[in-house]
Amino acid sequence: MLDAADLLVVEKAISPQRLGTYEKAMGMKSTRRALELHAWNAQVTGAFMLPQQVCEVVIRNAVSQVVEAVYGAQWP
């Protein structure tokens, strides 16, 4: 667990403005809680990475198949 001095260093590194967004969302001024919410947000965002990447590949492949059907296998 971070002590008060460590929290201050992290807050300065991330920026008080950035953490302020999380403090505002929580309705309280707490660097520790803001960092917890920031970490949770990073975990949720990370959970969407694989499904997003799969969707990207599926869409790219579908577009490629349609373009190839129209312009042939040697389309640029």
PDB file of N, CA, C and O in Angstrom:
ATOM      1  N   MET A   1       0.841  -1.172   0.000  1.00  0.00           N
ATOM      2  CA  MET A   1       0.000   0.000   0.000  1.00  0.00           C
ATOM      3  C   MET A   1       0.888   1.239   0.000  1.00  0.00           C
ATOM      4  O   MET A   1       1.924   1.272   0.664  1.00  0.00           O
ATOM      5  N   LEU A   2       0.479   2.240  -0.740  1.00  0.00           N
ATOM      6  CA  LEU A   2       1.257   3.469  -0.841  1.00  0.00           C
ATOM      7  C   LEU A   2       1.044   4.364   0.374  1.00  0.00           C
ATOM      8  O   LEU A   2      -0.073   4.502   0.873  1.00  0.00           O
ATOM      9  N   ASP A   3       2.131   4.968   0.841  1.00  0.00           N
ATOM     10  CA  ASP A   3       1.984   5.932   1.934  1.00  0.00           C
ATOM     11  C   ASP A   3       1.696   7.312   1.330  1.00  0.00           C
ATOM     12  O   ASP A   3       1.657   7.460   0.108  1.00  0.00           O
ATOM     13  N   ALA A   4       1.497   8.307   2.174  1.00  0.00           N
ATOM     14  CA  ALA A   4       1.105   9.641   1.719  1.00  0.00           C
ATOM     15  C   ALA A   4       2.133  10.248   0.768  1.00  0.00           C
ATOM     16  O   ALA A   4       1.763  10.887  -0.217  1.00  0.00           O
ATOM     17  N   ALA A   5       3.411  10.054   1.052  1.00  0.00           N
ATOM     18  CA  ALA A   5       4.460  10.599   0.182  1.00  0.00           C
ATOM     19  C   ALA A   5       4.426   9.938  -1.195  1.00  0.00           C
ATOM     20  O   ALA A   5       4.582  10.610  -2.214  1.00  0.00           O
ATOM     21  N   ASP A   6       4.224   8.624  -1.222  1.00  0.00           N
ATOM     22  CA  ASP A   6       4.134   7.905  -2.497  1.00  0.00           C
ATOM     23  C   ASP A   6       2.917   8.360  -3.292  1.00  0.00           C
ATOM     24  O   ASP A   6       2.992   8.532  -4.509  1.00  0.00           O
ATOM     25  N   LEU A   7       1.801   8.553  -2.605  1.00  0.00           N
ATOM     26  CA  LEU A   7       0.591   9.018  -3.279  1.00  0.00           C
ATOM     27  C   LEU A   7       0.820  10.373  -3.936  1.00  0.00           C
ATOM     28  O   LEU A   7       0.354  10.613  -5.050  1.00  0.00           O
ATOM     29  N   LEU A   8       1.529  11.248  -3.257  1.00  0.00           N
ATOM     30  CA  LEU A   8       1.822  12.571  -3.803  1.00  0.00           C
ATOM     31  C   LEU A   8       2.687  12.463  -5.059  1.00  0.00           C
ATOM     32  O   LEU A   8       2.456  13.172  -6.038  1.00  0.00           O
ATOM     33  N   VAL A   9       3.675  11.580  -5.028  1.00  0.00           N
ATOM     34  CA  VAL A   9       4.535  11.374  -6.197  1.00  0.00           C
ATOM     35  C   VAL A   9       3.717  10.853  -7.375  1.00  0.00           C
ATOM     36  O   VAL A   9       3.861  11.337  -8.498  1.00  0.00           O
ATOM     37  N   VAL A  10       2.865   9.873  -7.120  1.00  0.00           N
ATOM     38  CA  VAL A  10       2.034   9.304  -8.182  1.00  0.00           C
ATOM     39  C   VAL A  10       1.065  10.353  -8.713  1.00  0.00           C
ATOM     40  O   VAL A  10       0.868  10.462  -9.924  1.00  0.00           O
ATOM     41  N   GLU A  11       0.464  11.120  -7.818  1.00  0.00           N
ATOM     42  CA  GLU A  11      -0.472  12.163  -8.242  1.00  0.00           C
ATOM     43  C   GLU A  11       0.219  13.169  -9.159  1.00  0.00           C
ATOM     44  O   GLU A  11      -0.347  13.568 -10.177  1.00  0.00           O
ATOM     45  N   LYS A  12       1.422  13.577  -8.811  1.00  0.00           N
ATOM     46  CA  LYS A  12       2.158  14.526  -9.651  1.00  0.00           C
ATOM     47  C   LYS A  12       2.517  13.903 -10.994  1.00  0.00           C
ATOM     48  O   LYS A  12       2.467  14.571 -12.026  1.00  0.00           O
ATOM     49  N   ALA A  13       2.880  12.623 -10.978  1.00  0.00           N
ATOM     50  CA  ALA A  13       3.267  11.943 -12.214  1.00  0.00           C
ATOM     51  C   ALA A  13       2.083  11.790 -13.163  1.00  0.00           C
ATOM     52  O   ALA A  13       2.213  12.011 -14.367  1.00  0.00           O
ATOM     53  N   ILE A  14       0.939  11.414 -12.624  1.00  0.00           N
ATOM     54  CA  ILE A  14      -0.256  11.234 -13.454  1.00  0.00           C
ATOM     55  C   ILE A  14      -0.867  12.584 -13.794  1.00  0.00           C
ATOM     56  O   ILE A  14      -1.331  12.788 -14.916  1.00  0.00           O
ATOM     57  N   SER A  15      -0.873  13.482 -12.869  1.00  0.00           N
ATOM     58  CA  SER A  15      -1.333  14.873 -12.920  1.00  0.00           C
ATOM     59  C   SER A  15      -2.582  15.011 -12.060  1.00  0.00           C
ATOM     60  O   SER A  15      -3.487  14.178 -12.104  1.00  0.00           O
ATOM     61  N   PRO A  16      -2.606  16.081 -11.280  1.00  0.00           N
ATOM     62  CA  PRO A  16      -3.782  16.329 -10.442  1.00  0.00           C
ATOM     63  C   PRO A  16      -5.060  16.472 -11.272  1.00  0.00           C
ATOM     64  O   PRO A  16      -6.140  16.088 -10.824  1.00  0.00           O
ATOM     65  N   GLN A  17      -4.934  17.026 -12.481  1.00  0.00           N
ATOM     66  CA  GLN A  17      -6.110  17.191 -13.337  1.00  0.00           C
ATOM     67  C   GLN A  17      -6.692  15.838 -13.735  1.00  0.00           C
ATOM     68  O   GLN A  17      -7.907  15.645 -13.712  1.00  0.00           O
ATOM     69  N   ARG A  18      -5.822  14.912 -14.097  1.00  0.00           N
ATOM     70  CA  ARG A  18      -6.280  13.572 -14.500  1.00  0.00           C
ATOM     71  C   ARG A  18      -6.941  12.859 -13.328  1.00  0.00           C
ATOM     72  O   ARG A  18      -8.024  12.292 -13.475  1.00  0.00           O
ATOM     73  N   LEU A  19      -6.301  12.886 -12.177  1.00  0.00           N
ATOM     74  CA  LEU A  19      -6.891  12.235 -11.007  1.00  0.00           C
ATOM     75  C   LEU A  19      -8.159  12.959 -10.568  1.00  0.00           C
ATOM     76  O   LEU A  19      -9.071  12.345 -10.014  1.00  0.00           O
ATOM     77  N   GLY A  20      -8.212  14.263 -10.818  1.00  0.00           N
ATOM     78  CA  GLY A  20      -9.408  15.032 -10.476  1.00  0.00           C
ATOM     79  C   GLY A  20     -10.645  14.513 -11.179  1.00  0.00           C
ATOM     80  O   GLY A  20     -11.746  14.572 -10.631  1.00  0.00           O
ATOM     81  N   THR A  21     -10.473  14.008 -12.382  1.00  0.00           N
ATOM     82  CA  THR A  21     -11.592  13.410 -13.119  1.00  0.00           C
ATOM     83  C   THR A  21     -12.174  12.236 -12.339  1.00  0.00           C
ATOM     84  O   THR A  21     -13.392  12.076 -12.254  1.00  0.00           O
ATOM     85  N   TYR A  22     -11.295  11.421 -11.775  1.00  0.00           N
ATOM     86  CA  TYR A  22     -11.738  10.257 -11.010  1.00  0.00           C
ATOM     87  C   TYR A  22     -12.311  10.670  -9.657  1.00  0.00           C
ATOM     88  O   TYR A  22     -13.289  10.085  -9.191  1.00  0.00           O
ATOM     89  N   GLU A  23     -11.706  11.674  -9.029  1.00  0.00           N
ATOM     90  CA  GLU A  23     -12.229  12.169  -7.751  1.00  0.00           C
ATOM     91  C   GLU A  23     -13.624  12.757  -7.943  1.00  0.00           C
ATOM     92  O   GLU A  23     -14.513  12.565  -7.113  1.00  0.00           O
ATOM     93  N   LYS A  24     -13.798  13.468  -9.038  1.00  0.00           N
ATOM     94  CA  LYS A  24     -15.111  14.059  -9.332  1.00  0.00           C
ATOM     95  C   LYS A  24     -16.147  12.955  -9.557  1.00  0.00           C
ATOM     96  O   LYS A  24     -17.278  13.053  -9.080  1.00  0.00           O
ATOM     97  N   ALA A  25     -15.760  11.920 -10.274  1.00  0.00           N
ATOM     98  CA  ALA A  25     -16.680  10.809 -10.534  1.00  0.00           C
ATOM     99  C   ALA A  25     -17.095  10.118  -9.245  1.00  0.00           C
ATOM    100  O   ALA A  25     -18.209   9.607  -9.131  1.00  0.00           O
ATOM    101  N   MET A  26     -16.184  10.106  -8.273  1.00  0.00           N
ATOM    102  CA  MET A  26     -16.472   9.448  -6.999  1.00  0.00           C
ATOM    103  C   MET A  26     -17.150  10.384  -6.005  1.00  0.00           C
ATOM    104  O   MET A  26     -17.685   9.941  -4.988  1.00  0.00           O
ATOM    105  N   GLY A  27     -17.123  11.683  -6.307  1.00  0.00           N
ATOM    106  CA  GLY A  27     -17.754  12.640  -5.412  1.00  0.00           C
ATOM    107  C   GLY A  27     -16.958  12.923  -4.157  1.00  0.00           C
ATOM    108  O   GLY A  27     -17.518  13.351  -3.148  1.00  0.00           O
ATOM    109  N   MET A  28     -15.646  12.687  -4.210  1.00  0.00           N
ATOM    110  CA  MET A  28     -14.802  12.963  -3.040  1.00  0.00           C
ATOM    111  C   MET A  28     -13.378  13.230  -3.487  1.00  0.00           C
ATOM    112  O   MET A  28     -12.962  12.782  -4.555  1.00  0.00           O
ATOM    113  N   LYS A  29     -12.635  13.955  -2.674  1.00  0.00           N
ATOM    114  CA  LYS A  29     -11.219  14.211  -2.941  1.00  0.00           C
ATOM    115  C   LYS A  29     -10.402  13.185  -2.168  1.00  0.00           C
ATOM    116  O   LYS A  29     -10.187  13.320  -0.963  1.00  0.00           O
ATOM    117  N   SER A  30      -9.956  12.172  -2.871  1.00  0.00           N
ATOM    118  CA  SER A  30      -9.136  11.125  -2.265  1.00  0.00           C
ATOM    119  C   SER A  30      -8.214  10.566  -3.340  1.00  0.00           C
ATOM    120  O   SER A  30      -8.655   9.857  -4.245  1.00  0.00           O
ATOM    121  N   THR A  31      -6.935  10.892  -3.232  1.00  0.00           N
ATOM    122  CA  THR A  31      -5.972  10.406  -4.218  1.00  0.00           C
ATOM    123  C   THR A  31      -5.949   8.887  -4.246  1.00  0.00           C
ATOM    124  O   THR A  31      -5.890   8.287  -5.319  1.00  0.00           O
ATOM    125  N   ARG A  32      -5.995   8.264  -3.084  1.00  0.00           N
ATOM    126  CA  ARG A  32      -5.967   6.802  -3.010  1.00  0.00           C
ATOM    127  C   ARG A  32      -7.171   6.197  -3.744  1.00  0.00           C
ATOM    128  O   ARG A  32      -7.016   5.273  -4.542  1.00  0.00           O
ATOM    129  N   ARG A  33      -8.353   6.718  -3.471  1.00  0.00           N
ATOM    130  CA  ARG A  33      -9.566   6.188  -4.125  1.00  0.00           C
ATOM    131  C   ARG A  33      -9.549   6.487  -5.623  1.00  0.00           C
ATOM    132  O   ARG A  33      -9.987   5.668  -6.431  1.00  0.00           O
ATOM    133  N   ALA A  34      -9.039   7.667  -5.986  1.00  0.00           N
ATOM    134  CA  ALA A  34      -8.938   8.007  -7.403  1.00  0.00           C
ATOM    135  C   ALA A  34      -8.008   7.032  -8.120  1.00  0.00           C
ATOM    136  O   ALA A  34      -8.298   6.608  -9.239  1.00  0.00           O
ATOM    137  N   LEU A  35      -6.902   6.676  -7.488  1.00  0.00           N
ATOM    138  CA  LEU A  35      -5.984   5.706  -8.084  1.00  0.00           C
ATOM    139  C   LEU A  35      -6.616   4.324  -8.181  1.00  0.00           C
ATOM    140  O   LEU A  35      -6.381   3.600  -9.148  1.00  0.00           O
ATOM    141  N   GLU A  36      -7.409   3.956  -7.192  1.00  0.00           N
ATOM    142  CA  GLU A  36      -8.118   2.673  -7.248  1.00  0.00           C
ATOM    143  C   GLU A  36      -9.088   2.656  -8.424  1.00  0.00           C
ATOM    144  O   GLU A  36      -9.181   1.665  -9.148  1.00  0.00           O
ATOM    145  N   LEU A  37      -9.811   3.760  -8.610  1.00  0.00           N
ATOM    146  CA  LEU A  37     -10.746   3.843  -9.737  1.00  0.00           C
ATOM    147  C   LEU A  37      -9.983   3.858 -11.054  1.00  0.00           C
ATOM    148  O   LEU A  37     -10.417   3.245 -12.029  1.00  0.00           O
ATOM    149  N   HIS A  38      -8.868   4.543 -11.091  1.00  0.00           N
ATOM    150  CA  HIS A  38      -8.020   4.584 -12.285  1.00  0.00           C
ATOM    151  C   HIS A  38      -7.548   3.170 -12.632  1.00  0.00           C
ATOM    152  O   HIS A  38      -7.576   2.778 -13.798  1.00  0.00           O
ATOM    153  N   ALA A  39      -7.119   2.410 -11.637  1.00  0.00           N
ATOM    154  CA  ALA A  39      -6.667   1.030 -11.854  1.00  0.00           C
ATOM    155  C   ALA A  39      -7.818   0.146 -12.330  1.00  0.00           C
ATOM    156  O   ALA A  39      -7.638  -0.683 -13.222  1.00  0.00           O
ATOM    157  N   TRP A  40      -8.994   0.322 -11.739  1.00  0.00           N
ATOM    158  CA  TRP A  40     -10.170  -0.446 -12.165  1.00  0.00           C
ATOM    159  C   TRP A  40     -10.501  -0.127 -13.617  1.00  0.00           C
ATOM    160  O   TRP A  40     -10.808  -1.024 -14.402  1.00  0.00           O
ATOM    161  N   ASN A  41     -10.437   1.154 -13.967  1.00  0.00           N
ATOM    162  CA  ASN A  41     -10.711   1.572 -15.337  1.00  0.00           C
ATOM    163  C   ASN A  41      -9.728   0.915 -16.306  1.00  0.00           C
ATOM    164  O   ASN A  41     -10.120   0.486 -17.391  1.00  0.00           O
ATOM    165  N   ALA A  42      -8.468   0.835 -15.922  1.00  0.00           N
ATOM    166  CA  ALA A  42      -7.463   0.191 -16.766  1.00  0.00           C
ATOM    167  C   ALA A  42      -7.766  -1.300 -16.936  1.00  0.00           C
ATOM    168  O   ALA A  42      -7.570  -1.850 -18.020  1.00  0.00           O
ATOM    169  N   GLN A  43      -8.239  -1.953 -15.882  1.00  0.00           N
ATOM    170  CA  GLN A  43      -8.585  -3.379 -15.974  1.00  0.00           C
ATOM    171  C   GLN A  43      -9.784  -3.593 -16.893  1.00  0.00           C
ATOM    172  O   GLN A  43      -9.787  -4.519 -17.704  1.00  0.00           O
ATOM    173  N   VAL A  44     -10.790  -2.750 -16.771  1.00  0.00           N
ATOM    174  CA  VAL A  44     -11.975  -2.875 -17.628  1.00  0.00           C
ATOM    175  C   VAL A  44     -11.590  -2.635 -19.083  1.00  0.00           C
ATOM    176  O   VAL A  44     -11.999  -3.379 -19.975  1.00  0.00           O
ATOM    177  N   THR A  45     -10.805  -1.596 -19.313  1.00  0.00           N
ATOM    178  CA  THR A  45     -10.351  -1.298 -20.667  1.00  0.00           C
ATOM    179  C   THR A  45      -9.559  -2.476 -21.232  1.00  0.00           C
ATOM    180  O   THR A  45      -9.742  -2.855 -22.389  1.00  0.00           O
ATOM    181  N   GLY A  46      -8.685  -3.047 -20.420  1.00  0.00           N
ATOM    182  CA  GLY A  46      -7.896  -4.193 -20.853  1.00  0.00           C
ATOM    183  C   GLY A  46      -8.754  -5.397 -21.202  1.00  0.00           C
ATOM    184  O   GLY A  46      -8.417  -6.167 -22.102  1.00  0.00           O
ATOM    185  N   ALA A  47      -9.859  -5.560 -20.492  1.00  0.00           N
ATOM    186  CA  ALA A  47     -10.752  -6.691 -20.752  1.00  0.00           C
ATOM    187  C   ALA A  47     -11.397  -6.596 -22.130  1.00  0.00           C
ATOM    188  O   ALA A  47     -11.799  -7.613 -22.696  1.00  0.00           O
ATOM    189  N   PHE A  48     -11.501  -5.394 -22.672  1.00  0.00           N
ATOM    190  CA  PHE A  48     -12.110  -5.208 -23.988  1.00  0.00           C
ATOM    191  C   PHE A  48     -11.102  -5.343 -25.126  1.00  0.00           C
ATOM    192  O   PHE A  48     -11.501  -5.385 -26.290  1.00  0.00           O
ATOM    193  N   MET A  49      -9.820  -5.410 -24.821  1.00  0.00           N
ATOM    194  CA  MET A  49      -8.808  -5.429 -25.874  1.00  0.00           C
ATOM    195  C   MET A  49      -8.917  -6.651 -26.785  1.00  0.00           C
ATOM    196  O   MET A  49      -8.917  -6.499 -28.007  1.00  0.00           O
ATOM    197  N   LEU A  50      -9.007  -7.843 -26.229  1.00  0.00           N
ATOM    198  CA  LEU A  50      -9.067  -9.043 -27.063  1.00  0.00           C
ATOM    199  C   LEU A  50     -10.328  -9.063 -27.928  1.00  0.00           C
ATOM    200  O   LEU A  50     -10.217  -9.276 -29.135  1.00  0.00           O
ATOM    201  N   PRO A  51     -11.528  -8.850 -27.364  1.00  0.00           N
ATOM    202  CA  PRO A  51     -12.708  -8.828 -28.232  1.00  0.00           C
ATOM    203  C   PRO A  51     -12.622  -7.751 -29.318  1.00  0.00           C
ATOM    204  O   PRO A  51     -13.070  -7.967 -30.444  1.00  0.00           O
ATOM    205  N   GLN A  52     -12.055  -6.610 -28.986  1.00  0.00           N
ATOM    206  CA  GLN A  52     -11.906  -5.539 -29.971  1.00  0.00           C
ATOM    207  C   GLN A  52     -10.966  -5.968 -31.092  1.00  0.00           C
ATOM    208  O   GLN A  52     -11.237  -5.713 -32.266  1.00  0.00           O
ATOM    209  N   GLN A  53      -9.870  -6.617 -30.734  1.00  0.00           N
ATOM    210  CA  GLN A  53      -8.919  -7.070 -31.742  1.00  0.00           C
ATOM    211  C   GLN A  53      -9.531  -8.137 -32.638  1.00  0.00           C
ATOM    212  O   GLN A  53      -9.287  -8.145 -33.844  1.00  0.00           O
ATOM    213  N   VAL A  54     -10.321  -9.036 -32.065  1.00  0.00           N
ATOM    214  CA  VAL A  54     -10.991 -10.066 -32.860  1.00  0.00           C
ATOM    215  C   VAL A  54     -11.964  -9.413 -33.838  1.00  0.00           C
ATOM    216  O   VAL A  54     -12.001  -9.781 -35.012  1.00  0.00           O
ATOM    217  N   CYS A  55     -12.745  -8.452 -33.367  1.00  0.00           N
ATOM    218  CA  CYS A  55     -13.686  -7.742 -34.246  1.00  0.00           C
ATOM    219  C   CYS A  55     -12.951  -7.042 -35.377  1.00  0.00           C
ATOM    220  O   CYS A  55     -13.402  -7.059 -36.523  1.00  0.00           O
ATOM    221  N   GLU A  56     -11.828  -6.430 -35.057  1.00  0.00           N
ATOM    222  CA  GLU A  56     -11.040  -5.735 -36.079  1.00  0.00           C
ATOM    223  C   GLU A  56     -10.593  -6.701 -37.172  1.00  0.00           C
ATOM    224  O   GLU A  56     -10.701  -6.387 -38.358  1.00  0.00           O
ATOM    225  N   VAL A  57     -10.095  -7.861 -36.787  1.00  0.00           N
ATOM    226  CA  VAL A  57      -9.628  -8.846 -37.766  1.00  0.00           C
ATOM    227  C   VAL A  57     -10.797  -9.366 -38.601  1.00  0.00           C
ATOM    228  O   VAL A  57     -10.666  -9.520 -39.815  1.00  0.00           O
ATOM    229  N   VAL A  58     -11.928  -9.634 -37.969  1.00  0.00           N
ATOM    230  CA  VAL A  58     -13.107 -10.128 -38.688  1.00  0.00           C
ATOM    231  C   VAL A  58     -13.566  -9.102 -39.724  1.00  0.00           C
ATOM    232  O   VAL A  58     -13.854  -9.458 -40.866  1.00  0.00           O
ATOM    233  N   ILE A  59     -13.634  -7.830 -39.328  1.00  0.00           N
ATOM    234  CA  ILE A  59     -14.062  -6.779 -40.259  1.00  0.00           C
ATOM    235  C   ILE A  59     -13.053  -6.628 -41.393  1.00  0.00           C
ATOM    236  O   ILE A  59     -13.435  -6.530 -42.559  1.00  0.00           O
ATOM    237  N   ARG A  60     -11.768  -6.609 -41.053  1.00  0.00           N
ATOM    238  CA  ARG A  60     -10.727  -6.480 -42.076  1.00  0.00           C
ATOM    239  C   ARG A  60     -10.797  -7.635 -43.078  1.00  0.00           C
ATOM    240  O   ARG A  60     -10.683  -7.416 -44.284  1.00  0.00           O
ATOM    241  N   ASN A  61     -10.984  -8.857 -42.586  1.00  0.00           N
ATOM    242  CA  ASN A  61     -11.079 -10.017 -43.474  1.00  0.00           C
ATOM    243  C   ASN A  61     -12.313  -9.941 -44.362  1.00  0.00           C
ATOM    244  O   ASN A  61     -12.249 -10.282 -45.543  1.00  0.00           O
ATOM    245  N   ALA A  62     -13.434  -9.497 -43.807  1.00  0.00           N
ATOM    246  CA  ALA A  62     -14.662  -9.373 -44.596  1.00  0.00           C
ATOM    247  C   ALA A  62     -14.494  -8.330 -45.698  1.00  0.00           C
ATOM    248  O   ALA A  62     -14.905  -8.556 -46.837  1.00  0.00           O
ATOM    249  N   VAL A  63     -13.899  -7.205 -45.368  1.00  0.00           N
ATOM    250  CA  VAL A  63     -13.656  -6.162 -46.372  1.00  0.00           C
ATOM    251  C   VAL A  63     -12.707  -6.691 -47.442  1.00  0.00           C
ATOM    252  O   VAL A  63     -12.923  -6.466 -48.633  1.00  0.00           O
ATOM    253  N   SER A  64     -11.670  -7.382 -47.027  1.00  0.00           N
ATOM    254  CA  SER A  64     -10.706  -7.937 -47.968  1.00  0.00           C
ATOM    255  C   SER A  64     -11.377  -8.913 -48.933  1.00  0.00           C
ATOM    256  O   SER A  64     -11.084  -8.897 -50.129  1.00  0.00           O
ATOM    257  N   GLN A  65     -12.263  -9.751 -48.431  1.00  0.00           N
ATOM    258  CA  GLN A  65     -12.964 -10.717 -49.286  1.00  0.00           C
ATOM    259  C   GLN A  65     -13.839 -10.012 -50.313  1.00  0.00           C
ATOM    260  O   GLN A  65     -13.878 -10.416 -51.475  1.00  0.00           O
ATOM    261  N   VAL A  66     -14.536  -8.968 -49.899  1.00  0.00           N
ATOM    262  CA  VAL A  66     -15.404  -8.229 -50.824  1.00  0.00           C
ATOM    263  C   VAL A  66     -14.567  -7.514 -51.878  1.00  0.00           C
ATOM    264  O   VAL A  66     -14.888  -7.567 -53.065  1.00  0.00           O
ATOM    265  N   VAL A  67     -13.505  -6.851 -51.458  1.00  0.00           N
ATOM    266  CA  VAL A  67     -12.644  -6.140 -52.408  1.00  0.00           C
ATOM    267  C   VAL A  67     -12.006  -7.125 -53.382  1.00  0.00           C
ATOM    268  O   VAL A  67     -11.905  -6.842 -54.576  1.00  0.00           O
ATOM    269  N   GLU A  68     -11.578  -8.276 -52.877  1.00  0.00           N
ATOM    270  CA  GLU A  68     -10.983  -9.286 -53.749  1.00  0.00           C
ATOM    271  C   GLU A  68     -12.011  -9.829 -54.737  1.00  0.00           C
ATOM    272  O   GLU A  68     -11.674 -10.101 -55.889  1.00  0.00           O
ATOM    273  N   ALA A  69     -13.253  -9.989 -54.304  1.00  0.00           N
ATOM    274  CA  ALA A  69     -14.307 -10.475 -55.197  1.00  0.00           C
ATOM    275  C   ALA A  69     -14.571  -9.469 -56.320  1.00  0.00           C
ATOM    276  O   ALA A  69     -14.889  -9.864 -57.441  1.00  0.00           O
ATOM    277  N   VAL A  70     -14.444  -8.193 -56.030  1.00  0.00           N
ATOM    278  CA  VAL A  70     -14.704  -7.152 -57.027  1.00  0.00           C
ATOM    279  C   VAL A  70     -13.483  -6.913 -57.914  1.00  0.00           C
ATOM    280  O   VAL A  70     -13.626  -6.799 -59.131  1.00  0.00           O
ATOM    281  N   TYR A  71     -12.290  -6.835 -57.331  1.00  0.00           N
ATOM    282  CA  TYR A  71     -11.095  -6.420 -58.067  1.00  0.00           C
ATOM    283  C   TYR A  71     -10.089  -7.538 -58.323  1.00  0.00           C
ATOM    284  O   TYR A  71      -9.084  -7.313 -58.998  1.00  0.00           O
ATOM    285  N   GLY A  72     -10.335  -8.728 -57.802  1.00  0.00           N
ATOM    286  CA  GLY A  72      -9.417  -9.831 -58.011  1.00  0.00           C
ATOM    287  C   GLY A  72      -8.392  -9.947 -56.896  1.00  0.00           C
ATOM    288  O   GLY A  72      -8.274  -9.074 -56.035  1.00  0.00           O
ATOM    289  N   ALA A  73      -7.660 -11.043 -56.937  1.00  0.00           N
ATOM    290  CA  ALA A  73      -6.727 -11.366 -55.856  1.00  0.00           C
ATOM    291  C   ALA A  73      -5.542 -10.405 -55.785  1.00  0.00           C
ATOM    292  O   ALA A  73      -4.885 -10.332 -54.747  1.00  0.00           O
ATOM    293  N   GLN A  74      -5.254  -9.677 -56.841  1.00  0.00           N
ATOM    294  CA  GLN A  74      -4.076  -8.799 -56.873  1.00  0.00           C
ATOM    295  C   GLN A  74      -4.408  -7.336 -56.578  1.00  0.00           C
ATOM    296  O   GLN A  74      -3.647  -6.439 -56.941  1.00  0.00           O
ATOM    297  N   TRP A  75      -5.529  -7.101 -55.930  1.00  0.00           N
ATOM    298  CA  TRP A  75      -5.861  -5.697 -55.624  1.00  0.00           C
ATOM    299  C   TRP A  75      -4.789  -5.115 -54.713  1.00  0.00           C
ATOM    300  O   TRP A  75      -4.220  -5.813 -53.874  1.00  0.00           O
ATOM    301  N   PRO A  76      -4.525  -3.824 -54.894  1.00  0.00           N
ATOM    302  CA  PRO A  76      -3.416  -3.231 -54.122  1.00  0.00           C
ATOM    303  C   PRO A  76      -3.638  -3.153 -52.643  1.00  0.00           C
ATOM    304  O   PRO A  76      -2.771  -2.674 -51.913  1.00  0.00           O
TER     305      PRO A  76
END
